[in-house]
Amino acid sequence: MISGADLRDWEMLDTVPLYSVPRKTYIKLKDDYFFFDHIDGMYSFCLDMNNMVYHIMATTPVIPLRKPA
């Protein structure tokens, strides 16, 4: 499992609305990291680093993360 500490080394992309982020992507929202699974209506299905489910609104600005090459 990837931890928040591991994700700090990943490349941060430009801020975009969550609905435009590809499925199965790690994202940063404020100081927290989430695994974005999919959009479900107006909200999303995301997991935090403790596998707790969060339903973030689809229009929320987030920072997508990309694994370093």
C-alpha positions in Angstrom: 0.0 0.0 0.0 1.2 3.5 -0.8 1.4 5.9 2.1 1.0 9.7 2.2 4.8 9.9 2.7 5.4 8.0 -0.5 3.0 10.2 -2.4 4.9 13.4 -1.4 7.6 12.3 -3.9 5.1 12.0 -6.8 4.7 14.8 -9.4 1.9 17.2 -8.7 0.0 18.2 -11.8 -2.1 21.3 -12.3 -5.3 21.8 -10.2 -8.4 20.6 -12.0 -12.0 19.7 -11.0 -12.2 16.2 -9.7 -14.6 15.1 -12.6 -11.8 15.6 -15.1 -9.3 13.4 -13.2 -8.9 9.9 -14.7 -10.3 7.0 -12.7 -7.9 5.1 -10.4 -5.7 8.2 -9.7 -4.1 9.4 -6.5 -5.1 13.0 -5.7 -4.2 15.7 -3.2 -6.9 17.8 -1.5 -5.5 20.4 0.9 -3.0 18.5 3.0 -4.6 15.0 2.5 -4.1 12.3 -0.1 -6.8 10.2 -1.6 -7.2 7.4 -4.1 -9.9 8.5 -6.5 -11.8 5.5 -7.8 -14.7 7.0 -9.8 -17.5 9.6 -10.0 -20.9 8.5 -8.8 -23.4 11.2 -9.7 -22.5 14.5 -8.1 -20.0 12.9 -5.8 -17.0 10.6 -6.0 -15.8 7.4 -4.4 -12.4 8.0 -2.8 -10.3 6.2 -0.2 -7.9 7.9 2.2 -4.6 6.3 3.3 -6.5 4.4 6.0 -9.0 3.0 3.5 -11.8 5.2 4.8 -14.4 6.0 2.2 -14.9 9.7 1.2 -17.5 11.1 -1.2 -15.8 14.3 -2.5 -18.0 16.5 -4.7 -17.2 16.0 -8.4 -16.6 19.8 -8.9 -14.0 20.1 -6.1 -10.6 21.4 -7.3 -7.9 18.8 -6.6 -4.3 18.1 -7.5 -3.8 14.9 -9.5 -0.6 13.0 -8.7 1.6 11.2 -11.2 4.2 8.5 -10.2 7.7 9.7 -10.9 9.4 8.2 -14.0 
